[in-house]
Amino acid sequence: RVVALGKFRESATGSIEPRTVMIIVEWASKEAFDHYRDDPALADLHPHRVNGTKNYIWHLFDKLEDLRPILK
């Protein structure tokens, strides 16, 4: 599910290169993400993302509830 989608407005702090647009997607699991990324039926979509953007990246993060045990 798409959690957030937005156009870059400004950097509040820090000096990393900003993205023009960022999409944050929540996956049910790492396996679900891997299935999406590796699905041969969707293989023709991936080059459009990579070639249609500048500095295209995938970053994977843990959910907050997965981190709670170590944040105590």
SEROPA-987738 format. One record per atom (N, C-alpha, C): residue number from 1; residue in one letter; x, y, z; atom name. Coordinates in Angstrom, 2 decimals, padded with zeros to 5 digits. Atoms other than C-alpha are relative to their C-alpha. Layout:
N
<NUM; "A"; <X; Y; Z>; "CA">
...
***
This chain:
72
<1; "R"; <000.84; -001.17; 000.00>; "N">
<1; "R"; <000.00; 000.00; 000.00>; "CA">
<1; "R"; <000.88; 001.23; 000.00>; "C">
<2; "V"; <-000.75; -001.25; 000.03>; "N">
<2; "V"; <001.23; 003.50; -000.74>; "CA">
<2; "V"; <-000.30; 000.75; 001.30>; "C">
<3; "V"; <000.12; -000.69; -001.28>; "N">
<3; "V"; <001.85; 005.22; 002.59>; "CA">
<3; "V"; <000.11; 001.50; -000.20>; "C">
<4; "A"; <-000.19; -001.43; 000.26>; "N">
<4; "A"; <003.04; 008.56; 001.24>; "CA">
<4; "A"; <000.51; 000.19; -001.42>; "C">
<5; "L"; <-000.43; -000.38; 001.35>; "N">
<5; "L"; <003.57; 010.22; -002.11>; "CA">
<5; "L"; <000.04; 001.51; -000.01>; "C">
<6; "G"; <-000.06; -001.45; -000.02>; "N">
<6; "G"; <004.78; 013.74; -002.50>; "CA">
<6; "G"; <001.13; 000.57; -000.82>; "C">
<7; "K"; <-001.01; -000.77; 000.71>; "N">
<7; "K"; <006.77; 016.35; -004.35>; "CA">
<7; "K"; <000.85; 000.73; 001.02>; "C">
<8; "F"; <-000.91; -000.65; -000.92>; "N">
<8; "F"; <009.82; 017.74; -002.61>; "CA">
<8; "F"; <-000.30; 001.48; 000.11>; "C">
<9; "R"; <000.24; -001.42; -000.25>; "N">
<9; "R"; <009.21; 021.13; -001.02>; "CA">
<9; "R"; <001.25; 000.68; 000.51>; "C">
<10; "E"; <-001.19; -000.61; -000.58>; "N">
<10; "E"; <012.24; 021.90; 001.15>; "CA">
<10; "E"; <000.65; -000.97; 000.98>; "C">
<11; "S"; <-000.71; 000.79; -000.98>; "N">
<11; "S"; <014.86; 020.38; 003.39>; "CA">
<11; "S"; <-000.06; 000.72; 001.34>; "C">
<12; "A"; <000.08; -000.60; -001.33>; "N">
<12; "A"; <014.19; 021.03; 007.07>; "CA">
<12; "A"; <001.37; -000.03; 000.67>; "C">
<13; "T"; <-001.34; 000.12; -000.56>; "N">
<13; "T"; <017.67; 019.83; 008.06>; "CA">
<13; "T"; <000.76; -001.06; -000.79>; "C">
<14; "G"; <-000.82; 000.98; 000.71>; "N">
<14; "G"; <020.54; 017.89; 006.55>; "CA">
<14; "G"; <000.35; 000.46; -001.40>; "C">
<15; "S"; <-000.49; -000.44; 001.29>; "N">
<15; "S"; <022.32; 018.07; 003.25>; "CA">
<15; "S"; <000.08; -001.12; -001.04>; "C">
<16; "I"; <000.03; 001.03; 001.04>; "N">
<16; "I"; <021.48; 014.93; 001.26>; "CA">
<16; "I"; <-000.68; 000.56; -001.24>; "C">
<17; "E"; <000.63; -000.46; 001.23>; "N">
<17; "E"; <020.46; 015.38; -002.35>; "CA">
<17; "E"; <-001.49; -000.33; 000.05>; "C">
<18; "P"; <001.44; 000.27; -000.10>; "N">
<18; "P"; <016.68; 015.78; -002.27>; "CA">
<18; "P"; <-000.53; -000.71; -001.23>; "C">
<19; "R"; <000.73; 000.63; 001.09>; "N">
<19; "R"; <014.35; 013.72; -004.40>; "CA">
<19; "R"; <-001.06; 000.97; -000.48>; "C">
<20; "T"; <001.07; -000.83; 000.53>; "N">
<20; "T"; <011.94; 015.53; -006.70>; "CA">
<20; "T"; <-001.34; -000.53; 000.48>; "C">
<21; "V"; <001.21; 000.68; -000.46>; "N">
<21; "V"; <009.24; 013.00; -005.82>; "CA">
<21; "V"; <000.43; -001.23; 000.78>; "C">
<22; "M"; <-000.29; 001.19; -000.78>; "N">
<22; "M"; <009.25; 010.30; -003.18>; "CA">
<22; "M"; <-001.31; -000.77; 000.21>; "C">
<23; "I"; <001.14; 000.89; -000.26>; "N">
<23; "I"; <006.89; 007.35; -002.87>; "CA">
<23; "I"; <000.43; -000.98; 001.08>; "C">
<24; "I"; <-000.27; 000.95; -001.07>; "N">
<24; "I"; <006.79; 005.33; 000.33>; "CA">
<24; "I"; <-001.09; -001.06; -000.06>; "C">
<25; "V"; <000.92; 001.13; 000.12>; "N">
<25; "V"; <005.22; 001.90; 000.00>; "CA">
<25; "V"; <000.23; -000.95; 001.16>; "C">
<26; "E"; <-000.09; 000.99; -001.06>; "N">
<26; "E"; <004.46; -000.48; 002.85>; "CA">
<26; "E"; <-000.32; -001.36; -000.60>; "C">
<27; "W"; <000.17; 001.37; 000.48>; "N">
<27; "W"; <004.87; -004.16; 001.97>; "CA">
<27; "W"; <-000.36; -000.88; 001.17>; "C">
<28; "A"; <000.40; 000.93; -001.06>; "N">
<28; "A"; <003.35; -006.99; 003.97>; "CA">
<28; "A"; <001.21; -000.70; 000.61>; "C">
<29; "S"; <-001.21; 000.68; -000.46>; "N">
<29; "S"; <006.80; -008.58; 004.22>; "CA">
<29; "S"; <001.11; 000.25; -001.01>; "C">
<30; "K"; <-001.14; -000.07; 000.93>; "N">
<30; "K"; <010.26; -008.60; 002.66>; "CA">
<30; "K"; <-000.23; -000.94; -001.17>; "C">
<31; "E"; <000.28; 000.98; 001.04>; "N">
<31; "E"; <009.14; -011.65; 000.74>; "CA">
<31; "E"; <-000.99; 000.56; -001.03>; "C">
<32; "A"; <000.97; -000.62; 000.91>; "N">
<32; "A"; <006.18; -009.73; -000.73>; "CA">
<32; "A"; <000.68; 001.02; -000.91>; "C">
<33; "F"; <-000.77; -000.96; 000.80>; "N">
<33; "F"; <008.54; -006.97; -001.87>; "CA">
<33; "F"; <000.85; -000.73; -001.03>; "C">
<34; "D"; <-000.85; 000.76; 000.92>; "N">
<34; "D"; <010.95; -009.50; -003.38>; "CA">
<34; "D"; <-000.82; -000.60; -001.13>; "C">
<35; "H"; <000.88; 000.57; 001.02>; "N">
<35; "H"; <008.06; -011.18; -005.20>; "CA">
<35; "H"; <-000.39; 001.07; -001.03>; "C">
<36; "Y"; <000.34; -001.10; 000.90>; "N">
<36; "Y"; <006.98; -007.83; -006.68>; "CA">
<36; "Y"; <001.19; 000.35; -000.89>; "C">
<37; "R"; <-001.19; -000.40; 000.74>; "N">
<37; "R"; <010.51; -006.91; -007.70>; "CA">
<37; "R"; <000.44; -001.06; -001.00>; "C">
<38; "D"; <-000.49; 001.10; 000.84>; "N">
<38; "D"; <011.25; -010.33; -009.21>; "CA">
<38; "D"; <-001.07; -000.64; -000.87>; "C">
<39; "D"; <001.10; 000.59; 000.75>; "N">
<39; "D"; <007.85; -011.06; -010.78>; "CA">
<39; "D"; <000.22; 000.19; -001.50>; "C">
<40; "P"; <-000.24; -000.13; 001.43>; "N">
<40; "P"; <008.46; -011.82; -014.48>; "CA">
<40; "P"; <-001.13; 000.72; -000.74>; "C">
<41; "A"; <001.13; -000.67; 000.65>; "N">
<41; "A"; <004.99; -010.51; -015.35>; "CA">
<41; "A"; <000.11; 001.53; 000.12>; "C">
<42; "L"; <-000.17; -001.44; -000.19>; "N">
<42; "L"; <006.09; -007.06; -014.11>; "CA">
<42; "L"; <001.36; 000.50; -000.48>; "C">
<43; "A"; <-001.37; -000.35; 000.39>; "N">
<43; "A"; <009.61; -007.09; -015.55>; "CA">
<43; "A"; <000.06; 001.18; -000.97>; "C">
<44; "D"; <-000.02; -001.11; 000.96>; "N">
<44; "D"; <008.69; -004.65; -018.33>; "CA">
<44; "D"; <-000.26; 001.35; 000.66>; "C">
<45; "L"; <000.25; -001.27; -000.71>; "N">
<45; "L"; <007.66; -002.01; -015.73>; "CA">
<45; "L"; <001.27; 000.59; 000.60>; "C">
<46; "H"; <-001.17; -000.47; -000.73>; "N">
<46; "H"; <011.00; -001.78; -013.92>; "CA">
<46; "H"; <000.91; 000.91; -000.83>; "C">
<47; "P"; <-000.84; -000.92; 000.78>; "N">
<47; "P"; <013.03; -000.24; -016.79>; "CA">
<47; "P"; <-000.61; 001.40; -000.13>; "C">
<48; "H"; <000.64; -001.32; 000.08>; "N">
<48; "H"; <010.47; 002.57; -017.03>; "CA">
<48; "H"; <000.29; 000.82; 001.25>; "C">
<49; "R"; <-000.32; -000.71; -001.24>; "N">
<49; "R"; <011.06; 003.47; -013.38>; "CA">
<49; "R"; <001.45; 000.42; 000.01>; "C">
<50; "V"; <-001.43; -000.27; -000.06>; "N">
<50; "V"; <014.82; 003.24; -013.62>; "CA">
<50; "V"; <000.41; 001.04; -001.04>; "C">
<51; "N"; <-000.40; -000.90; 001.08>; "N">
<51; "N"; <015.17; 005.01; -016.98>; "CA">
<51; "N"; <-000.78; 001.30; -000.03>; "C">
<52; "G"; <000.83; -001.20; 000.01>; "N">
<52; "G"; <012.42; 007.55; -016.35>; "CA">
<52; "G"; <000.25; 000.93; 001.18>; "C">
<53; "T"; <-000.31; -000.81; -001.17>; "N">
<53; "T"; <013.98; 008.95; -013.19>; "CA">
<53; "T"; <001.49; 000.24; 000.11>; "C">
<54; "K"; <-001.41; -000.27; -000.29>; "N">
<54; "K"; <017.24; 010.39; -011.94>; "CA">
<54; "K"; <000.27; -000.54; 001.40>; "C">
<55; "N"; <-000.39; 000.53; -001.31>; "N">
<55; "N"; <018.97; 008.59; -009.06>; "CA">
<55; "N"; <-001.08; -000.88; 000.62>; "C">
<56; "Y"; <001.04; 000.93; -000.47>; "N">
<56; "Y"; <016.30; 005.89; -008.77>; "CA">
<56; "Y"; <000.60; -000.93; 001.04>; "C">
<57; "I"; <-000.51; 000.85; -001.08>; "N">
<57; "I"; <016.75; 003.96; -005.52>; "CA">
<57; "I"; <-001.15; -000.79; 000.64>; "C">
<58; "W"; <000.90; 000.73; -000.88>; "N">
<58; "W"; <015.05; 001.33; -003.37>; "CA">
<58; "W"; <000.67; 000.05; 001.38>; "C">
<59; "H"; <-000.48; 000.09; -001.38>; "N">
<59; "H"; <015.47; 001.68; 000.41>; "CA">
<59; "H"; <-001.03; -000.79; 000.77>; "C">
<60; "L"; <000.90; 000.82; -000.81>; "N">
<60; "L"; <013.99; -000.86; 002.80>; "CA">
<60; "L"; <000.22; 000.35; 001.47>; "C">
<61; "F"; <-000.05; -000.33; -001.42>; "N">
<61; "F"; <013.15; 000.03; 006.40>; "CA">
<61; "F"; <-000.89; -000.95; 000.77>; "C">
<62; "D"; <000.87; 000.78; -000.88>; "N">
<62; "D"; <011.74; -001.91; 009.32>; "CA">
<62; "D"; <-001.17; 000.85; 000.43>; "C">
<63; "K"; <001.16; -000.71; -000.53>; "N">
<63; "K"; <008.30; -001.00; 010.60>; "CA">
<63; "K"; <000.29; 000.39; 001.46>; "C">
<64; "L"; <-000.19; -000.47; -001.36>; "N">
<64; "L"; <008.13; 000.90; 013.88>; "CA">
<64; "L"; <-000.26; -001.11; 001.02>; "C">
<65; "E"; <000.30; 001.05; -000.97>; "N">
<65; "E"; <006.49; -002.03; 015.66>; "CA">
<65; "E"; <001.08; -001.08; 000.03>; "C">
<66; "D"; <-001.10; 000.96; 000.02>; "N">
<66; "D"; <009.40; -004.25; 014.58>; "CA">
<66; "D"; <001.20; 000.51; 000.79>; "C">
<67; "L"; <-001.13; -000.60; -000.71>; "N">
<67; "L"; <011.81; -001.82; 016.23>; "CA">
<67; "L"; <-000.27; 000.23; 001.49>; "C">
<68; "R"; <000.35; -000.30; -001.41>; "N">
<68; "R"; <009.95; -001.33; 019.52>; "CA">
<68; "R"; <000.83; -000.79; 001.01>; "C">
<69; "P"; <-000.79; 000.73; -001.00>; "N">
<69; "P"; <011.81; -004.14; 021.33>; "CA">
<69; "P"; <001.40; 000.59; 000.23>; "C">
<70; "I"; <-001.35; -000.55; -000.18>; "N">
<70; "I"; <015.18; -002.46; 020.71>; "CA">
<70; "I"; <-000.01; 001.46; 000.40>; "C">
<71; "L"; <000.09; -001.42; -000.36>; "N">
<71; "L"; <013.92; 001.07; 021.44>; "CA">
<71; "L"; <-000.32; 000.21; 001.48>; "C">
<72; "K"; <000.36; -000.13; -001.43>; "N">
<72; "K"; <013.06; 000.34; 025.08>; "CA">
<72; "K"; <001.15; 000.51; 000.82>; "C">
***
